[in-house]
Amino acid sequence: MATGSIRASFFELYTPKLVTLLREGYRLPDLKADVISGLTVAIVALPLSMAIAIASGVAPEQGLYTSIFGGFIVSALGGSRFQIGGPAGAFIVLVSATVAQHGVDGLLIATLLSGLILLAIGLLRLGTFIKFIPYPVTVGFTTGIAVIIFASQIRDLFGLTLEHEPGPLLPKLQALGKALPTASMPAVLVAITAIAIIVAIRRYRPHWPSFIIAVAVTAAATALVGLPVETIGTRFGGIPQSLPMPHLPPLSLAKVVDVLPNALSFALLGCIESLLSAVVADSMTGRRHRSNCELVAQGLANIVSPLFGGFCVTGNIARTAINVRSGARGPVSGMLHSVFLLLFMLVAAPLASYIPLAALAGVLAVVAWNMAEKHEFAALVRTSRGDAVVLLVTFLLVIFRDLTEGILVGFAISALLFLHRMAQAVEVENTCPFAEDDRADGVMDNRRPYETDLATDPDIAVFRISGAFFFGAAAAVGAALDRVGEHPKAYVIDFSAVPFLDSTGAATIQGFVRKARRQGAAIYIAGAARPVRRMLLVHGVKPPAVRFRTSLDDAIAAARDRTKSVEPAAKPLPV
């Protein structure tokens, strides 16, 4: 199925989704839904913002400033309808290292510089290239970050007394092991209680705000019983009930040069994290974000946030998913989430002094557990030795060396493995070369010719994928699959000319299958070679979600039989 594209103007590409929403018509029922979802997200973001700030080595109110100012700008100016911006657990490692090396002023300068870099990336339309990062790399660094976040919370989880906690993982674990005799039983009980409350609520009352309930219950118990545990009040003296005036941190050329590597790391991780979050929102709603517009908004948010004492802002996958599940209609929900956080801070700041740090550590321990992509990690290890090598190298470099180094090395190994695999494919499958020569008219191949009756059939959409379906082609194939104007009863995807499929390509097909199933459509995959089919099965593309057929003829015949007995699927919301 061929589709054409009309080149959009600059202003169309960078028009915020808020403007799109208002043009479509924004009514009172939409506002009511956004108020409810914004309040729900704010309740979740309140303890998380403070916990992430404390784990990053800064004051808890700085996490709130980040969500209030940065989150508002991300929603108001971004290219995603449902993105929720604020501090993210993925940044804890980089932020804490920056604070240790350059102090809080260095962190603010690095955040501002990263905003300028993100702004340039978005305006130069380079956001599309972030989609080329291979799937094993994203799983490796996400799981590695989860491990580091959990390690950073061991001190407060056990209430350990430690004069200096090293940053690198191995020295940190050695220091924590030596400090184990100083563990506080009340702190351990508070942490276990917080984790147990979160787990129980998520199992039996999944729509309740588990994080804030756990923090509120443990804070009340700590205050009433008088438990000897460290709280926000004892360590930080509470949080202020007012907003700071905007001001620039002390700037100098030497300081800018010193923190520039940190700023580049912030920008790189910000690109990945925010666009992954936007893609998750798209997969949940059927909408489509504008990646470069989203990066421009992220850049502006990171420029404004440090002026008020905040730090790195990015799209947050967990809060964005909660926003969608809470019934948000558009960016107004994210803007209201920031307003509600401001109101919470102005009204309830004195109560924050009673929050035990062990409870916040329990919250982040749960966040780390959820962030670790355990099933994806195990699937990639089983898939192939190449993907396993990329995954493990990225994971180990992230936890033992550096996040940016892990991403870059993982990407480089993925590229080398792809070239190696393609060289093997050309040698073994010499009838299906990587780049085919032009052919004269009348020289046919094994592909079926164009059929007018099939092309005009509104009930069946046929896609023919040719060539290596790897991480470099996944974005283009995914976009082509998403551009289908009609919503047929059945999709047929012809894999007969695909000599190679990697995990990123399989994940792309899995996402398409998930969206098509929500429309009530049947999916048939034809002609997949055994290695290709195995890769699809490992990534969850298997019956009953899809049906495999050995040839395109069989798949089309099965699809036609299917469409005769299926009612037309409901049309999804417009993008």
N, C-alpha and C positions, 0 to 999 in steps of 0.2 A: 504494500500500500504506500504510494508515494504521497508526500505532502509538500506543499510549498510554504515559504515563509516570507513575510513582508518585513523589510528592514525598519525597525522602530527608530524614532527620533531620540535624541539625547534626553529630552525632557520626559518622554514616555518611559524610558528605561529607568530614570531616577525619580519618578513620581512615587512618593510614599504610599503604602497601602492604605493609610488613613484617608488620603485624598480619594483613592479608588472607592473606599467604603462609603464616603459621603456622597460621591457621585451616584452610586447605586441606590442611595436612599437609606438613611439611618433613622429609625423610628423609635418610639418609646419602648416597645417590647425588646428591641435590640439593646437599648440602654439598660433596662432592668436585668437582662441576662448578663451583660458585661459587668454590672455592679456586683452581682453575686459571684461571678468567676473571679473578678479582681479582688474581692474580699477574701475568697478562698485561697488564692495564690499568695496574698499578703500575709495571711495567717501562717502559711508554710514558710514563706521567705523570712519572716521575722526572726525566728531562732537560727535559721540557717545562715543568714547574713552575718549575725554576730559570731556564730561558731566558726565560719570560714575566716572571718577577720582575725579572731583570736589565734586560730591555727596558723595563720599567715604571719603572725608576729606583730600585728598592729592592734589598735584599740577597737573594741566592739562597735562603737558608734561609726567608725570608718566603713564598716561593712554596710551599715544602714544608709550612710550617705551615698555609697556606691549604687545601692538598689534604688534609692529615691531619685537621684539626679540622672545617673546613667540609664537606669531602667526606663524612666520616662522618655528620654530622648530616643532610645532604641525602638520603643513602641510607636512614638509619634512620627518618626522619620524613616523607619525601616522598610525593607522590601518584603517582609513577611507579615501576614495578618495576625499571627498568634505568638510571635516571639516574645519571651520574657527575658529581659536583660538584668544583669546584676553580677555580684561576685560568684565565682564558680569554684567548686572543689578542685577542678583540674589545674587551677592557677596557684594552689597553695604552695606547691614545691618551688615554683619560680619566684613567687612573691616573698616567701620566707627567706630564700637565698639572697634576693636583692636587698631586703632589709638588713640582713646580716652583713652584707658586703658594703652597702652604700647608705644605710640608714633610711628613715622614713622619707626625708626630703629626696633622696636618690630614687626611691620607689615612685614618688609623685612625678618626678621628672621623666623617668622611664615610661610611666603610664601615658603622660602627655605626648612623648615622642612616638609611642606605639600608636596613639590615636592619629597622629599625622601620617604615619606609615600606612595604616589601614585606610585612611582617607585617600591617599595616593593610589593604593592598590585598587580600590573601588572605582575611582575616576578613570584609571587607565584600563578598566575592564579586565583585570587579571583574576578576578574572583572565580571565573570559570575553571582556571587551572587547578584550584584547590580540589576539584572533584577528581583529579587524576591520582590522588593519594590512594594507594592500594588498601584493600580491606584488611589484610593481615597487619599492616602498619597501624591503622586506627585501633584495631582490637588490642594490639600489643601495647601501644602507649596508654590507652584508656585503662587497661588492667594494671599496668605498671604504676600509673598515678594512684589507682585505688590502693595498691600495696603501700605506697609511700604515705598516703593520707592516714591509713590505719596506724602505721608505725608512728606517725606524728602525734597520735592521740593516746598512745600507751601511757605516757606520763600522767595525764589527767584522768584516764580511766582507772588507774590504780592509786592515784593520789601520791605519786612518788616525790620525794624531796631530792632535787637535782640542781646543783649550782649552775652548770652549763650543759645544755643538750646539744650535741654535735648535729650538723646538718646531714652529712652523708649517712647512708643507711647502716652500713656495718659498724662504724664508730658509735652511731646512735644506739644500736641494739646492745653493743658492749656496755655503754654507759648506763642504759636502762637496766641491764642485767645486774650490774653492780649495785644499783639503787633499789633493787627489789626488797631488801630488808626494811626499807622505809615505807612500804606500802601502807595505805590507810584503809582499814576495813570499811568505815563509813563511806568513803569515796567509791569503793568497789560496789557496795550495796546500792548507792545512788545510780551508778552507771548501769548496773544489771537491771535495776527497776525501770530506768528510762528505756533501755533496749527491749525489755519484756513488754512494756506498755505499747511501744511502737509496733512490735511484732503481733501482739494480740489484736490491736485495733485494725491493723492491715488485714488480718485474717477474718475477723468477725464483723468489723464495721469499716470497710475499706474507704467509705466516703467521708469519714471523720478526719479532722486534721491531727494526725497522730503525733507529729513533731511537737506542736505547741502544747498538746495535752500532756505529753510526757514531760516536757520542760516545766509546765505549770504545776503538775502534781508533785514532781520532785522538789521544786522550789518551795512550794507550800509546806511539804513535809520537813524540809531542811530548816525552814524558819520556825515552824511550830515546835519541833522536837529539839531544835538547837544543835543539829549535827555539826561536828567540827570538821567541815569541809570547806575548801576554797571556793569562793563565789566571785561573780563579776565585781561586786562591791569591794571585797577584800583585796582583789588584785588590781582593779582599775579605778576604784572609787565611784563606780556607777557610770551612767551615760548621761550626757547633757539633755536638757529639755528645750533646746533651741538649735537653730541651724547656724553654721559658721558663715561669716562673710567671705565672698570669693577673694582669693589672693593667689598669686603665683609663688611657687617655691623658689628659694634662692637659686638663680641660674648663673652658670659660668661655662665657658667653652670647655674647660677641663672636665667639669662634672658631666656635661653632655656626652663627651667622648667616652668617659668611663662607663656610663650607663647605657650607651648605644647597643651593645650586644644583648643586654637584658631587654631593651625595648624591642629589638628584632624578634626575640623569643616570645615576648608578649604578643606581638602582632601575628606571628606565625600560628601560635596556639589559638589566638582569638579568631583568626580566619577559619581554622578547622572546626573549633568548637561551635561557633555561631552558625556556620553553614550546615554542620551536621544536625544541629538543633532545628534549623529551618526545614531540612529535608524530613526529619521525623514528623514535624507538624504537617508537612505536605502529605506524607503517607497516611496520616491519621484523618485528614480532612478532604483529600482530593484536590486541594488548592495547589498553586505553584508560586514560589517566591521568586524575587529578582535578587540574585546573589550580589551583584555589584552595588545595587541600591542598599542592600542590607549591610554591606561592608562600609559604605559611606556613613550610614547611621552609627555603626559600631565605632568608627573613627571619631565622629563628633562626640559621642558619649564618652570616649576615653580622653578627649581633650577637655571636656567640661568637668568630669568627675574629679580629677585631682585639684581643680580650682577650689573645691569645697572639702578637700581632705579625703575624698574617695580614692579607690585604686582601680585595678583592671576590671573592665566591664566586658561581658560577653553574653551571648545567648546561652541559656541554661536548659538542657534537655528535659530534666525532671520537672522543673516548674512550668516549662512550655507545655509538656504533656498534661500536667494537672490543669492548666489553663484551658486546653482543648476539651478535656473530659468534664470540666465544670460548665461547659456550654457557652464559652466565649463566642461572640459574633465578629470580633475584629480587634484592631489595635487599641481601642478605647479601654478594653479590659486591662491591658498591660499598663496603660497610663494611670488608671484608677488604682492598680496594685501599688504603684509608687505613692499615690496620694494617701492611701490607707496606711502605708508604712510611716509616712510623715505624721499622720494623726496619732498612730500608736506611740511614736517616739515622743511627741509633744505632751500626750496625756499620761502615758503609763511608764515613762522613763524611770521613776523612782523604784518601781517594782522589779525592774531588771537587775537591780543590785542583789536581789536574793537568789538569782539563778545560779545553781552550782555548776562549776566548770566540768565536773564529772558527767553531768547530764548532757551538756553540749558535746562532750567527747563521745558519749553514747550515740547521740544523733549523727555525728560524723562517722562513727563506726558503721552505722547502718547505711549511710550514704556510700561509704567505700565498698561495702558488701554489694550493694545494688549496682554500683558503677562497674565493678569487675565483671566483664562479659565472660562468665564462666562457661556457658554452653558454647558460645562462639569460639572461645579459646580451645576447648576440647575438640570441636569439630574441625578447626583448622589444623590442629596437630595430627588428626587422623587423615586429613584430606590428601596431602602430598608432602614429600620431604622438603620441596622448595618452599611452600607456604609455611611449613613448620619452622624452617630456618629463618625466614623473614620475621615471623611472629616472635620467636624466642630471642633473636638478636635485638629486635626493637624493645621487647619487654625487659631484657637484662640491661641494656644500655640505659633505659629510662630509670630503672631503680638503682643502678650502681654508678652511672656516669652523669648523664644530662638528658633532659627531655628533648631539646632541639637536636642534639647529636643522635639520639635514638631514632627520631623521625627521618632525618636526612640519610643516615646509614641504612635504615630499613627500606627507604624509597630507592636508594642506589642498588641494593641487593635485589630488590624486586625487578628493577630494570634489567640487570644483568641476567637474572634467571629467565626473564621473558625472552631476551635475545637467544639464550641457550635453548630454551624450549622451541622457539621458532626455527632455529637451525636444525634441531632434531626432527621437527615436523616436516620441514622441507625435504630432508634427506629420506625419511621413511615414506611419507605421503607425497611422492614426487608427482602424482597426478593432480595435486591440489596445492600449487605453490603459493607462497606468501603474497607475491605480487604477480598477477597474471598479465601476459602480453595481450595487446589488442588483437582482435580476430576479424577476419573478413566476413562479409555477409554470407550466410549459408553454412558457416562452420558452427555447429551446435555443440552444446555441452549436455550434461545430464539433468539440468534444471528444467522444470516444466515451463512451457511457454505461457505468455500472458493469455488469460481467459476472460472474455468480456462478461460472461454470465456470472462468474465468480467475483469479478471486480465490482460489479454493480449490485451484488447481493447484500442488502443491509443487515442481514442476520449473522453473517460470518465475516470476520476480518482475518486476512492471512498476512503474516509477516514472514519474509524470507531473509534470514541473516546469513551473510556470506563472509568468510574470512575468520581470522582469529578474534575471538570475543574475549578480550583481556581488559585490564584496568584502564588502559588508555582509550578504549572504545566504549567502555561501559556508559559514560555520560552521554555520548551521542546516541547510543542505542536506547538508553532510558528515556531521553528526550523524544526520540521518534515514537516510542511506544506510548508516551504520554500525550502526543499531539493528535491522537485519534479524535476526530470531531464527533462521530456517532458512537453509540453504545450498543454494540451488537449482542446477540445472545451467545455467541461462541467466538473464541479466538483460536487460530491455528498458527503455531510458530514453527517454521521449517528450519531445522538445525542440520539438514543434510550436507550443507557446504561449510560447516563450522569444524575445522580441524582441531581447535583447541579452545577450552573454556577455563578461565581461572576463577578464584573465589569471588572476586569483585563482580565479574560478569554473572556468576550464579546468584549473588546477592541482589543484583539488579533485576533478574528474572523473578526472584522470590518476591521483591517489592511489587512488581507488576502483577503477579499472580494474586497477591493479597488484595490489591485494589480492584482487579477484575472480579474476584470472588464477592467483594462487597456490592458490586453491581449485579450480582446474580448470574454472571456469565460463566460458561464452561471453557476450559482451556485444554487444548490438545498440543502436544509437542511431537513433531514428526521427524524421523530420520536421524535422531541423536545417536552418535557413535557411543560405544560402551564407556570410554573414559569421560566423555561429556555427560552422559546420563548419570554416571556415578557421582560426578561433581554436583549435579543438580540434586540428586537424592540426599547427599550429605548435608546440603544447605536447606533441606526441607521442601524442595520442589518435588513432591511425590503424591501418589494417590492418597485420598480422593480429591485433593485440590487440583491436580492435573492428571491427564490421561496420556500415556505414551503410545505412539503408533510407529511401526517400522517404516512406513512410507507416507508421503504427502497425500496420495490417493486415499489411503485408509483413514487418515486423520480427517480429511474433508468429508468423506462419506459418513464417518461417525458424527462429525459436527452437524451435518445436514439432518441426520436422524434425530439428533438431540434438539435442534431448533424447532422441529415440528411439534414438540411436546412441551416447550417452555414458553411461558408468557413473557412479553417484552419487559426488559429490566427498566427500573425507574432511572431517570436521568439524574446524574449527580449535580451538585451545585456548580455554577459557573466559576471559572478561575478568575 
